[in-house]
Amino acid sequence: MSTKSISVACFDLFLELSNSVRFTGCNVFEQEFSIPPNFKTYFTSGLVIFFCFMSITSIYRFADTLESCTLAILTFGLSIQGIVKVFMMILDMESVRKVPKLASDFAANFENNHGVCRVFQWYIGVSNRFRKYTFFMYVGTVTGAIVCGLVVAAATNSKVLPFGAVLPLIDHESDFGYVMNYSFYFIMSMYGAYGLFASDYLILTSMIMACAQVDTIAVTCEDLSQYLEVFGAENDEKVTDLIKTIIKTHQMHIRFMRLLHERFSIHSFAIIVSSMICIAIASFVLIKAFWINGILMIVLFFWQLVTVFSAGGVYMARVEDVQMKINTTSWHLLPVRKQKMFLCIIQNFQFIAEPSALSLFSLNFETFVTCLKIVYQFLMLLFNFSD
């Protein structure tokens, strides 16, 4: 981790995100949060809004053909995700900017605690690795969709587009219309790859920081246990400070999780619903018309579901593990009055809210399995309707 303090290293995780999406105008964490919306920001916003409009007109345009109409609906799902993800970053910049600030402020309180520093160093390393994997996954998927479209078009001598929507008021089957549509998709794919990466990495990093904070609570409880086992409870001031640290850590974490729920809840809901619908549609068109890009789209949407639910599932697994560690703290060595205080800490930690999407979907592995069952049922419904 070199010589960086853990608070600076935490903030740098979010700064790396801004550096990677600067050309889209979504670099909201740079220059001490003084970056205002600029031309790039408005261009990106306009691009995804037009993409949504193009998808809606295509649904109407291809309403008489089931395969083409479902492809247009899938593209509409992509556009909705683009709008939600871009506007999550730029519509309420002040709210988004609180995330790295709270994360780094939390870490700053434990710069001199070697146990907490090791915890954060490990989680920061995990986040850095995920940044590379997430970026290459999205770039590879989107690039593959563009390349596969060109390969299929050349192999079949047809004007195949990578997605199911076309520019309005232009004949997409003409040479000029095909070039215009493909050029738009090429530009949109570059912005899409970075936009999808940015929002996913922001959520993953935020949840990784949440896991680090939960483990910090366990470390502070271990510090209390070690002190009590060595020195007992004679130094009332020292014991009180250790207990106050545990309470303060828990309160800072609750504040951080409330911010994540307020900021990312609607994003998670949009991703879950649109991804479920789009996986079913992509599977349907892949089977019915052998749409090769359907494989890449299924991978893309499945990854998004895995990202959202795994982030919540792993977090709750860490919470349950830390709950066990808190229960095994040597609190029985405390004076009776402080034992009652520590029992309140144990009780309050039992009620940490589970991450959710608009309080409708609990973000855990059980809900993930339920969503996959819904995808299968919707896919069967499409097949029944097509017959």
N, C-alpha and C positions, 0 to 999 in steps of 0.2 A: 504493500500500500504506500510505499515511499514515506515521505515526511509530512504528508498532508494530515491535517486533523480530520477526525471522522465527520465533523459537521460540514467542512469544506468538501470532503469526498462525497457526502450525500448530495449536496447541492450540485456538484459537478455531474452527477448522473442525469439530472434534469437539464443542465446546461448543454450536455452532449446531445440531448434530444433537440434542443433549439438549434444547435449548429447544423444538425442533419436536415432540418426542414426550413432553413433560412430562405431558400428560393421560392417557397410557397407563401411566405409572409406569416407563417405561424410560429415564428421564433419568439415566443412570448416571455421567455425566461432570461433574455439577454440584457446587458447594460443596466443592471440594477432595476430591472422591470420597467424601464423607461421607453421601451420600443412601442410606438403607437401603430395602429393599423396603417398600412401603406398601400401603394398600387398593387403589389404582389398579393397582399391579403385580399383586396377586393376582387382581383382577377381570379384567384382560387375560389372564392365564395361564388362568384358569378358562374364559374365553370361548372361547379357541382349543381347549382340551381338549374342551369340550362340542361345539364345531363338528366336531371329529374324531369324537366318539361319534355325533353325529347323522348324519354321512356313512356310518359303518359300518352303522348300523341301516337307512339308506336303501338301501344296496347289497343287503341281505337282503330288504328290503321290495319292491324292484323287480326282483328276480332273474329274473322270468319275462318281462320286456320288455327287449330288447337296448338300445334307445335310452335308456330311462329308467335302466337299470342302468349303462350307460357314463357317463351324466351324473352319476350318484351317485359313480362311481369318480373322475371328474374332480374333483368337489367334495372327495372324500377326498384327492386329490393337493394341492388348495389348502390343506386343513386341515393336512396334514403339513408343508407349507411354512410355514404360520403357526406351528406348534409349534416347528419348528427355528429360525425366525428370532426369535421372541420369547424362547425359552430361550437362544439364543446371546447375547442381550443381558443376561439377568437371572440365568441359572442359575449362572454363574461370573463374577460381576461383577469380581472382583479380576483375573482374567486379561484380560478385555476392557479394563479400565482401564489396563493396561500399554501398550496400543497407542498412545494419544495421549501418554503419558508418554515412551516411547522415541522417538517421532517428534519431540516438542519438545526432548528432551534432545540428540538428534542435531543438530538445527538450532542449538541453543544453542552448540555448539562452533565455529560458523562465523559468529558475529554480525559479526566484523570482516573477513570475507572478502567483498569486494564481488561477486566472480564467483559465489560460492555463493549469496549473498543474491538476486542476479538470477535464478538458477535456481529457488530456492524461491518467489520472488514470482510467477514465471510459472506454476508448478505450482499454487500457491494460487489464482491467478486461474482456472485451469482447473477446479479443484475447486469453487469458488464457482458457476461457471456450470453445472456438472453437477448441483449441488444443486437448482437451480431446474428444470432439465429433468427430472430424475428425479422430483421431487415432483409436478409438473404431469402427467407421464405417468401415474403411478399414480392420482392423484386423478381425472384425466380418464377413464381406463379403467374404474375401479370405479364412478364416478358414471354413466358411460355404460351400464354393465351394469344398474344399478338403473333408470335412466330408460327404457332400451329394453324392459325387462320390463314396466313400466307401460304403455308405448305399445302393445306387442303385446297385452297383456291387454285394453286398452280397444278396440283395433281388432278383435280377434277375439271379444270378449265371453266370454273364458275366464279361468281362474285360473292364469295362467302365472307361474312364479317365475323369478328371474334365474339361479338355479343349480339343481343336480339333487338336492339333499338336502332333506328335510322334517323338521320337529320330530316326534319319536316320540310316540306315544299321542295324537295329534291328527289329526283328519280334515282334511287339507290342502285338500280340495276344498270344504269348507264355508266360509261367509263368515267365521266366527270364525277357523277354522284358517288361511285365506288371509291374513287381516290379521296374525295372530300370526307366521306364517312370514315375511311381507314385512317386518314390524317388526324381527324378529331379523336378517334379512339387511341391513337398513338400518344397524342398529347395528354389525353385524359388518363391513360395508363401510367404515365410518368408521375403525374400528380397523385393518382390513386394509390400507387405503391407507397409513396412517402406518407400520404395521409393515413392510410391504414396502419402503416408501421408506427407513426407518431402516436396515435391514440392508444394502440395496443401497448406500446412500450411505456407510455405514461401510466396506464392502469397497472401494468405488471410491476413497474418500479414502485409505484405508490403502495401496492399490496406487499411487496417485498420489504419495504420500509416498515409497514404495519407489523409484519412478522418479526422484524428485528426489535421493534418496540415491545412486543409481547415477550420475547425472550429476555429483554432488558429487565422486565418485571421479575422474571425468574432469577436473574443474576442478583438483583437487589435483595430478594428474599434469601438467597444463598449467603450473601454478605451478612445479613442479620443472623442467620443460623451459625455461621462460623464465629462471629463475634460472641454470641451467647455461649457457645460451647467452650470457647477459650477463656473469656473474661467474665462470663455470667452477666447478670443484670444490675450490677452494683453502680455502674456509671449511668445514672438515669438520663443525663443529657445526651450522651452518645447513643443510647438505645432509642431515645425519642427521635433523634435526627435520622436514624436508620429507618424507623417506621414512617416518618414524614416523607422520606425519599420514596418509599414504596407507594404511599398514597399519591404523592405528586406525579410519579411516573404513570400510575394508573389513570389519573385525571387527564394528563397530557395525551395519553393514548386514546382515551374516549373522545377528546376534542378532535383529534386527527381523524378518527373513524367517522365521526359525524360529518366532517367536511367531505370526506370521500363519498359518503352516501349522498349528500346534497349535490355534489358535483358530477358524480359518475352514474347515479342510479338510472336516470332516463337513458343514458348512453347504453348501459348494460341491457335495459329492457328492449331498446330498438335493435341491438345486435342479436339478442336471443331470438326474438320473434322473426325478424327478417332472415336470419340464418337458417332457422328451421324450415321456413317456407321455401327458401331458395335451394336448400339441399334436396328437398322433395322434388322440386321442379327440375333441377339439373339432373337428378337421377332419372326422372321420367323422360326427359328429352334425350338423354344419353342412351337409354334403352330403346326408345321408340325410333329415333332418327340417327343413332350413333353419332351424337354431337361430341366430338373429341374434346372440345374445351370443357365439356361437362365434368370430366375427371378433375381438371384443374380447379374448377369452380367448387366442386364438392370438397376438395382438399382445403380451399380457402375458407369456406364457410364452416367446415368442421373444425378447422384450427381456431376460428374465432369463438366457437362454442367451448372448445377445450380451454382456451385462454381465460374466458370469463369465469367458467365454473371451477377450473383448477385453482385460480387465484383465491376464490372464496373457500374452496374445499381445503386447500393447504393451510390457509389462515386459521380455519376452525380447528384443524388438527393440531396446530401449534397452541391454540388457546386451551384445548383439552389437556395437552401435555403439561403446559405451564400450570394449569389448575391443580394437577397432581403434585407438582413441585411445591406450590404454595401450601397445599395441605400437609406436606411432609416437613415444612419449616419447623425449626425447634422453638415454636412459639410457647410450648409448655414451660419453658425456662423463664418466661417473662413474669413480672408481677401480675397479680390478678387483674388489676385495673387495665394494664396494657394487653393482657390476654383478651379481654372483651373488645378492645380496640382492634386487635388483629383478627378476631372472629368477624368483625364488620368488614375488614378487607377481604377475607375469604368469601363472605356472602356477596359482596358487591361484584367480585370477579366472576361469580357464577352467572351474572346477568349481562355479560358482554353481548351486544346485539350481533346477530349473524348478518354478514353482508347480503344484500338483496337488491333486486331490480324493481324499483318503485314499490317495494314491500309486497310484490306479487310473486316473484320468483326468488326463493332462497338460493344463494349461489353456493351450491355444494354438489358433491358427486351423485347423490340420490336424485336431485332435480335434473342433473345432466342425463341420467338414464331415462327418466320420465320424458324428457324432451326428445330423445332418440325414438322412443315408442310413438310419440305424437308425429314425428317425421314419417315413420313407417306407415302409420294410419292415413296420413294425408297423401302419401305416395299411392297407396292402394285406392284411395278415393279418386285420384287422377286417372288411374288405369280403368277403374269402373266407369268413370265419366267418358273416357275416350272410346270405350266399347259400345 
